[in-house]
Amino acid sequence: MKYQVGDEIIVLHSNEEGRVVEIMNDKMVMIEVRGVKFPAYMDQIDFPYFLRFSKKKVVEEKKPEHRVYIDQLPKEKPKPNEIKVADGVWLSFVPKFSLDDFNDEVVDLLKIHLVNKTPQALKFTYLQQFAGRTDFELVNEVAAFHDFYLHDIPFESVNDAPSFSFDFSLSDPDKKKAPHFEASLKLKPRQVFRRIEEMKDNNEPTISYQLFTEYPDKTHEPYFELGSLAAKGYKIYDASKARQHLEPARTVVDLHIEKLSNNWERMSNLEILAQQLSEFNKWYDLAVAHKQPSLIVIHGVGTGKLKDEIHDILKTKREVKTFINQYDPRFGYGATEILFNV
């Protein structure tokens, strides 16, 4: 649920501020504005933080989206850290302020830097997304005890749940170290608002989040003497032929609970959702193991809870190229098609 009772909000069509006093259902809340309570749809309200930080006029016209491409970014030379104390790898945000018509400070954008406070140079693949949609990608390298400028994001876009994902590897491979290491960060609007206030109060230049402290060592898979196991009657399979021993995959999976359980009427909503997600994970894993190009999941319409849970899971899966929930003559709007990277 995006909002909670007591959250401050702003009414989008009037720019009036108020607060949430009751959660009515998944789509509507009861809000109070200037002592008057009335219901509102969630897409008619928003958090007020960005209006406070970035609004320069009482009514500011919405500017057309301006996309910045990698070849348009200003080139900045990597800067070494002055004090070489190993303290992990950080993602640092530098707010750029300006003055509005009332001479108040507002935040225009956030400059993003990757800060390497380790003695190893690191290669990295960087992916930045808004609400699951890729907005920026970069493959590069950051030297030991250096900062690397990545790019800028408009401050108002923090409301679109930005996420920052990295796949690190050592520039000079070490047999004792992991071949690669993944780290990610997802920002929440309220969290960013609070951190900027603390940064200003403490007179600090940036807000930073640690991605990891030390590059991890290589993990060693346990070795098993398979000959003795086979002699005791255990079945030993060739890993290259593992798919031959898997259950066949499906191209269409129906998650309606009446198709999964005969006793579903005795189950609570939480138990029903848990069984549906368990079934989804099973057929998703089989589709990936069998290298299927796609999978259709029938989740129905209903309240949308099952669909939202599945979509949140798919946003974290590296195997997923994209997923689509649109009208289909067979399922209406009650199915999602998943396309895999094969």
C-alpha positions as CSV (number, residue, x, y, z in Angstrom):
1,M,0.0,0.0,0.0
2,K,1.5,3.3,-1.1
3,Y,-0.2,5.5,1.6
4,Q,-0.7,5.0,5.3
5,V,-3.0,6.8,7.8
6,G,-1.4,10.1,8.8
7,D,0.6,10.5,5.5
8,E,0.8,14.1,4.2
9,I,-0.6,14.4,0.7
10,I,-1.3,16.9,-2.0
11,V,-4.4,17.0,-4.2
12,L,-3.1,17.1,-7.8
13,H,-5.8,19.2,-9.5
14,S,-5.8,21.9,-6.8
15,N,-2.3,21.7,-5.2
16,E,-3.9,21.8,-1.8
17,E,-2.2,19.9,1.0
18,G,-3.9,17.5,3.4
19,R,-3.5,14.2,5.1
20,V,-4.8,10.6,4.8
21,V,-7.3,9.8,7.6
22,E,-8.6,6.4,6.4
23,I,-7.7,3.7,3.9
24,M,-11.0,2.8,2.3
25,N,-9.8,0.1,-0.2
26,D,-7.0,-0.6,-2.7
27,K,-8.0,2.3,-4.9
28,M,-9.4,5.0,-2.5
29,V,-8.5,6.8,0.7
30,M,-10.3,9.3,2.9
31,I,-8.4,12.6,3.1
32,E,-8.7,15.8,5.1
33,V,-8.0,19.1,3.5
34,R,-8.5,22.3,5.6
35,G,-10.7,20.5,8.1
36,V,-12.9,18.9,5.4
37,K,-12.9,15.2,4.9
38,F,-13.8,13.5,1.5
39,P,-12.8,10.4,-0.4
40,A,-10.2,10.5,-3.2
41,Y,-8.7,8.0,-5.7
42,M,-5.0,7.3,-5.1
43,D,-4.1,8.5,-8.6
44,Q,-5.7,11.9,-7.7
45,I,-3.2,12.6,-4.8
46,D,0.5,12.4,-4.3
47,F,3.2,13.0,-1.6
48,P,3.9,16.8,-1.2
49,Y,7.7,16.5,-0.7
50,F,8.6,17.2,-4.3
51,L,6.3,20.2,-4.5
52,R,8.1,21.7,-1.5
53,F,11.5,21.0,-2.8
54,S,11.2,21.6,-6.5
55,K,8.1,23.9,-7.1
56,K,9.3,27.3,-8.2
57,K,5.9,28.9,-8.8
58,V,2.5,28.7,-7.4
59,V,1.4,26.9,-10.5
60,E,4.2,25.6,-12.6
61,E,3.6,24.3,-16.1
62,K,4.7,20.7,-16.7
63,K,7.7,20.7,-19.0
64,P,8.1,18.0,-21.7
65,E,10.3,15.1,-20.7
66,H,13.8,15.7,-21.7
67,R,15.9,12.5,-22.2
68,V,19.7,12.8,-21.9
69,Y,21.8,10.3,-23.8
70,I,25.2,9.1,-22.8
71,D,27.0,11.0,-25.5
72,Q,25.4,14.2,-24.2
73,L,26.6,13.8,-20.7
74,P,29.4,16.2,-19.5
75,K,32.7,14.4,-19.2
76,E,34.2,14.6,-15.8
77,K,37.7,13.3,-14.9
78,P,37.7,10.6,-12.2
79,K,38.8,12.1,-8.9
80,P,40.9,10.1,-6.4
81,N,39.9,10.2,-2.8
82,E,42.2,12.3,-0.8
83,I,42.3,9.9,2.2
84,K,42.8,6.3,1.2
85,V,41.0,4.5,4.0
86,A,39.2,1.3,2.8
87,D,35.5,1.8,3.5
88,G,33.7,-0.1,0.9
89,V,31.8,1.0,-2.2
90,W,29.2,3.7,-2.0
91,L,26.5,5.3,-4.2
92,S,26.5,9.1,-3.6
93,F,23.9,11.6,-4.5
94,V,24.8,15.3,-4.8
95,P,21.7,17.6,-4.7
96,K,21.9,20.7,-6.9
97,F,20.0,23.6,-5.4
98,S,18.6,26.8,-6.9
99,L,16.5,29.7,-5.5
100,D,12.8,30.1,-6.4
101,D,10.8,33.3,-6.7
102,F,10.6,33.5,-2.9
103,N,14.3,33.1,-2.5
104,D,13.9,29.6,-1.0
105,E,16.2,26.8,-1.8
106,V,14.7,24.1,-4.1
107,V,16.3,20.9,-5.4
108,D,16.5,20.7,-9.2
109,L,18.4,17.4,-9.7
110,L,20.6,14.8,-8.2
111,K,24.1,14.1,-9.5
112,I,25.0,10.4,-9.0
113,H,28.5,9.2,-8.2
114,L,30.0,5.7,-7.7
115,V,32.5,6.0,-4.9
116,N,35.2,3.3,-4.6
117,K,36.9,3.4,-1.2
118,T,38.6,0.0,-1.7
119,P,42.2,-0.8,-2.9
120,Q,40.8,-2.8,-5.9
121,A,39.8,-1.3,-9.3
122,L,36.4,-2.5,-10.3
123,K,34.6,-3.1,-13.5
124,F,30.8,-2.6,-13.4
125,T,27.6,-2.9,-15.3
126,Y,25.1,-0.3,-14.2
127,L,21.4,-0.3,-14.7
128,Q,19.0,2.5,-13.5
129,Q,15.3,2.1,-13.6
130,F,12.1,4.0,-12.8
131,A,9.1,1.9,-11.7
132,G,10.7,-1.1,-13.4
133,R,11.4,0.8,-16.7
134,T,15.1,1.0,-17.7
135,D,16.2,4.7,-18.1
136,F,20.0,4.5,-18.1
137,E,22.7,1.8,-18.7
138,L,26.4,2.0,-18.5
139,V,29.4,-0.4,-18.6
140,N,32.7,1.1,-17.3
141,E,35.4,0.9,-14.7
142,V,36.2,2.8,-11.5
143,A,39.8,2.9,-10.2
144,A,40.8,2.1,-6.6
145,F,40.1,5.0,-4.2
146,H,38.3,7.0,-7.0
147,D,34.9,8.5,-7.6
148,F,33.1,7.9,-10.9
149,Y,30.4,10.3,-12.1
150,L,27.5,8.3,-13.5
151,H,24.7,10.7,-14.6
152,D,21.9,13.0,-13.3
153,I,18.3,12.4,-12.5
154,P,15.6,15.1,-12.1
155,F,14.6,15.4,-8.5
156,E,10.9,15.0,-9.2
157,S,11.6,11.6,-10.7
158,V,12.4,10.3,-7.2
159,N,8.7,9.8,-6.9
160,D,8.9,7.1,-9.6
161,A,10.6,4.5,-7.3
162,P,14.1,4.7,-8.8
163,S,16.3,1.7,-8.5
164,F,20.1,1.4,-9.1
165,S,21.6,-2.0,-9.9
166,F,25.3,-3.0,-10.3
167,D,27.2,-6.1,-11.3
168,F,30.8,-5.7,-10.2
169,S,33.9,-7.7,-11.1
170,L,37.6,-7.1,-10.4
171,S,39.6,-5.3,-13.0
172,D,42.5,-7.6,-12.1
173,P,40.9,-11.0,-11.6
174,D,41.9,-12.9,-8.4
175,K,41.3,-16.6,-8.1
176,K,40.5,-16.2,-4.5
177,K,37.8,-13.6,-5.2
178,A,34.3,-14.0,-6.6
179,P,34.1,-13.7,-10.4
180,H,31.3,-11.1,-10.0
181,F,29.2,-9.5,-7.3
182,E,25.8,-7.9,-7.5
183,A,24.5,-4.9,-5.4
184,S,21.4,-2.7,-5.7
185,L,19.7,0.2,-4.1
186,K,16.0,1.4,-4.3
187,L,15.0,4.8,-3.1
188,K,11.8,5.8,-1.3
189,P,10.5,9.4,-1.6
190,R,10.0,9.9,2.1
191,Q,13.5,8.5,2.8
192,V,15.2,10.9,0.3
193,F,13.3,13.9,1.7
194,R,14.4,13.1,5.3
195,R,18.1,12.5,4.2
196,I,18.3,15.8,2.4
197,E,16.9,17.6,5.5
198,E,19.6,15.9,7.6
199,M,22.3,16.7,5.0
200,K,21.4,20.4,5.2
201,D,21.2,20.4,9.0
202,N,24.6,18.8,9.3
203,N,26.1,20.9,6.5
204,E,27.1,17.8,4.5
205,P,27.7,17.9,0.7
206,T,26.1,14.6,-0.2
207,I,23.8,11.8,0.8
208,S,25.4,8.3,0.4
209,Y,24.4,4.7,0.6
210,Q,26.9,1.8,1.1
211,L,26.6,-0.9,-1.6
212,F,29.1,-3.3,0.1
213,T,32.1,-3.2,2.5
214,E,34.5,-5.7,0.9
215,Y,34.6,-7.4,-2.4
216,P,33.6,-11.0,-1.4
217,D,35.8,-14.1,-1.6
218,K,35.1,-16.9,-4.0
219,T,32.7,-19.5,-2.6
220,H,33.7,-23.1,-3.0
221,E,31.1,-25.6,-3.9
222,P,31.3,-28.7,-1.6
223,Y,32.9,-31.8,-3.3
224,F,31.1,-35.1,-3.1
225,E,32.6,-38.5,-3.9
226,L,29.9,-39.7,-6.3
227,G,31.3,-43.1,-6.8
228,S,30.5,-44.2,-3.3
229,L,27.1,-42.8,-3.5
230,A,26.3,-44.7,-6.7
231,A,27.6,-47.9,-5.1
232,K,25.0,-47.4,-2.3
233,G,22.2,-47.2,-4.8
234,Y,21.8,-43.5,-5.3
235,K,20.9,-42.2,-8.8
236,I,23.7,-40.0,-10.2
237,Y,22.8,-37.7,-13.1
238,D,25.0,-35.9,-15.6
239,A,24.5,-32.2,-14.9
240,S,24.6,-31.4,-18.6
241,K,21.5,-33.5,-19.0
242,A,19.7,-32.2,-16.0
243,R,16.7,-30.9,-18.0
244,Q,15.9,-34.5,-19.1
245,H,14.9,-35.2,-15.5
246,L,12.9,-32.1,-14.8
247,E,9.1,-32.0,-14.9
248,P,7.8,-30.7,-18.3
249,A,7.2,-27.0,-18.4
250,R,4.0,-25.2,-19.3
251,T,3.4,-22.3,-21.7
252,V,0.2,-21.3,-19.9
253,V,-0.4,-21.5,-16.1
254,D,-3.8,-20.9,-14.5
255,L,-3.5,-19.6,-10.9
256,H,-7.2,-19.5,-10.1
257,I,-7.4,-21.1,-6.6
258,E,-10.2,-23.5,-7.6
259,K,-7.8,-25.0,-10.1
260,L,-5.1,-25.5,-7.4
261,S,-7.0,-26.8,-4.4
262,N,-10.3,-28.7,-3.6
263,N,-10.5,-27.2,-0.2
264,W,-9.9,-23.6,-1.1
265,E,-13.2,-22.4,0.5
266,R,-11.8,-23.2,3.9
267,M,-8.6,-21.2,3.3
268,S,-7.9,-17.6,4.4
269,N,-7.0,-15.0,1.8
270,L,-3.4,-15.1,3.0
271,E,-3.3,-18.9,2.5
272,I,-4.8,-18.6,-0.9
273,L,-2.3,-16.0,-2.0
274,A,0.6,-18.0,-0.6
275,Q,-0.4,-21.2,-2.6
276,Q,-0.9,-19.2,-5.8
277,L,2.5,-17.6,-5.5
278,S,4.1,-21.0,-4.7
279,E,2.5,-22.4,-7.9
280,F,3.7,-19.4,-9.9
281,N,7.3,-19.8,-8.7
282,K,7.3,-23.5,-9.5
283,W,6.2,-23.0,-13.2
284,Y,8.4,-19.9,-13.5
285,D,11.5,-21.9,-12.4
286,L,10.6,-24.7,-14.8
287,A,10.1,-22.3,-17.7
288,V,13.6,-20.8,-17.0
289,A,15.2,-24.3,-16.6
290,H,13.7,-25.4,-19.9
291,K,14.8,-22.2,-21.6
292,Q,11.3,-21.3,-22.7
293,P,11.0,-18.0,-24.7
294,S,7.7,-17.0,-22.9
295,L,5.2,-18.0,-20.2
296,I,1.5,-16.8,-19.8
297,V,0.3,-16.6,-16.2
298,I,-3.5,-16.4,-15.7
299,H,-4.0,-14.4,-12.4
300,G,-7.5,-13.1,-13.0
301,V,-8.7,-9.5,-12.4
302,G,-10.3,-9.5,-8.9
303,T,-8.7,-7.0,-6.5
304,G,-5.4,-7.1,-8.4
305,K,-3.4,-8.3,-5.3
306,L,-2.1,-11.5,-7.0
307,K,-1.2,-9.6,-10.2
308,D,0.7,-6.9,-8.3
309,E,2.6,-9.5,-6.3
310,I,3.6,-11.4,-9.5
311,H,4.7,-8.1,-11.2
312,D,6.8,-7.1,-8.2
313,I,8.6,-10.5,-8.4
314,L,9.1,-10.2,-12.1
315,K,10.8,-6.8,-11.7
316,T,13.6,-8.5,-9.7
317,K,14.2,-11.4,-12.1
318,R,17.3,-11.1,-14.4
319,E,15.9,-13.7,-16.8
320,V,12.9,-11.6,-17.6
321,K,13.2,-9.4,-20.7
322,T,9.8,-7.8,-20.3
323,F,6.3,-8.7,-19.2
324,I,2.9,-7.4,-20.6
325,N,-0.5,-7.2,-19.0
326,Q,-2.9,-6.2,-21.8
327,Y,-6.2,-7.3,-23.2
328,D,-6.2,-10.8,-24.7
329,P,-9.4,-12.3,-26.3
330,R,-8.8,-15.5,-24.4
331,F,-8.2,-14.1,-20.9
332,G,-9.3,-10.4,-21.0
333,Y,-7.1,-8.4,-18.7
334,G,-6.6,-11.3,-16.4
335,A,-3.3,-12.6,-17.7
336,T,0.4,-11.5,-17.9
337,E,2.7,-12.7,-20.7
338,I,6.4,-13.0,-19.6
339,L,9.1,-12.8,-22.2
340,F,12.5,-14.3,-21.2
341,N,16.1,-13.5,-22.3
342,V,16.9,-16.6,-24.3
